Every structure is written in C-alpha cells, then in structure tokens.
C-alpha cells in the first residue's frame, strides 16, 4: 500500500435551501483552495444569523387556531402539561409571523 498519496481539495459547491425563496441561493461553485470555503461559510453564518434574528410579529390567529390554542393542555414541543408556573404561550414563526402551536413558557426548548 502506498500511504504517500494525499487527498487534495479541488473545490466546493454550496447553496442555501429554505422554504422562503427570498432567502434561498443559487448553487455556488469554486475551484481551488479551502480558504475560500472557510471565508464563504463564515459569511454565510452571519447571513443566516441575521435571517434568524428577525422578529416578525405574529399574525392574528384564525378561528381554528384560537380553538386549537384554547384546547391545548400540553406543550406541543416538550409535551409538558401547562400549569400556573408553566403557562401556555403562542409559539410562532419569527420569519413569516405564522402561528405554529401552543407551547409552554419553559425556555429550554427555545435554545438550539
């Protein structure tokens, strides 16, 4: 066996995919050094962080969403029962403003 062969990076290809077309990117290809990849990923990290930091207000709930929220007795995320010390809150998508589900007020599930 010849262990002197080394893997040489010849380039990379990236693109951002999301259901929000305004935040998707076309495929980007670069031949050459990985320093370009590192620079791109660091820049992309900042762009994604900026997108996720948006705080769009929640849209008004539909009649069905109001009924679903009122009827919920457990957090949709962690399944804990709502209590006086762990109250029910309206969890929503901070990019679209769309109501998602009834969630508890424990903050552990919000940390990604």
C-alpha positions in Angstrom: 0.0 0.0 0.0 1.1 3.5 -0.8 0.3 5.9 2.0 2.1 8.8 0.4 -1.0 9.7 -1.6 -2.7 12.7 0.0 -6.2 14.0 -0.6 -6.1 17.3 -2.4 -9.3 19.5 -2.2 -10.2 20.7 -5.7 -13.1 22.9 -4.9 -16.5 23.1 -3.3 -20.2 23.7 -4.1 -22.8 25.3 -1.7 -26.2 26.7 -1.7 -28.8 27.7 0.9 -32.2 25.9 0.7 -35.2 27.1 2.6 -39.0 27.2 2.1 -38.6 31.0 2.0 -37.5 31.6 -1.6 -36.2 35.1 -0.8 -33.5 33.5 1.4 -32.5 30.7 -0.9 -29.4 31.0 -3.0 -28.3 29.5 -6.3 -25.6 26.9 -6.4 -22.2 28.4 -6.0 -19.1 26.5 -7.1 -15.5 27.4 -6.5 -12.4 25.6 -7.7 -9.4 25.9 -5.6 -8.3 26.4 -2.0 -10.3 25.7 1.1 -9.6 29.1 2.5 -12.3 30.4 0.1 -14.7 27.8 1.5 -13.9 28.9 5.1 -14.4 32.6 4.1 -17.7 31.7 2.4 -19.0 29.7 5.4 -18.2 32.4 7.8 -20.0 35.0 5.7 -23.0 32.6 5.2 -23.1 32.0 9.0 -23.6 35.8 9.5 -26.3 36.0 6.8 -28.2 33.1 8.4 -27.8 34.6 11.8 -29.3 37.8 10.5 -32.2 36.0 8.9 -33.0 34.1 12.1 -32.8 37.2 14.3 -35.8 38.7 12.6 -38.7 39.2 14.9 -41.8 39.4 12.7 -44.9 39.9 14.9 -47.4 37.0 15.0 -50.3 37.3 12.5 -53.8 37.3 14.0 -55.0 33.8 14.8 -57.7 32.3 12.7 -60.8 30.9 14.4 -59.4 27.4 14.1 -56.0 28.4 15.6 -57.8 30.1 18.5 -59.8 27.0 19.2 -56.7 24.8 18.9 -54.8 27.1 21.3 -57.6 27.1 23.8 -58.0 23.3 23.7 -54.3 22.6 24.1 -53.3 21.1 27.5 -49.7 20.1 26.8 -46.8 21.8 25.1 -46.5 20.7 21.5 -42.7 20.7 21.8 -41.8 19.1 25.1 -45.2 17.5 25.9 -45.3 19.0 29.5 -48.6 19.9 30.9 -49.4 23.6 31.1 -49.6 24.9 34.7 -49.8 28.2 36.6 -46.0 28.2 36.8 -45.5 26.8 33.3 -48.2 28.8 31.3 -49.3 28.3 27.7 -47.9 30.7 25.1 -48.4 31.2 21.4 -45.4 30.0 19.5 -44.9 31.5 16.1 -42.6 31.6 13.1 -40.5 34.7 13.5 -39.8 34.9 9.8 -43.4 34.6 8.5 -45.4 35.5 11.5 -47.5 32.3 11.2 -48.8 30.8 14.5 -47.2 27.3 15.0 -48.7 25.8 18.2 -49.3 26.2 21.9 -46.0 25.9 23.8 -45.0 26.0 27.4 -43.1 29.0 28.8 -40.1 26.9 29.7 -37.2 28.4 27.7 -35.0 25.2 27.4 -36.8 24.2 24.1 -36.0 27.5 22.5 -32.3 27.0 22.7 -30.9 25.3 19.6 
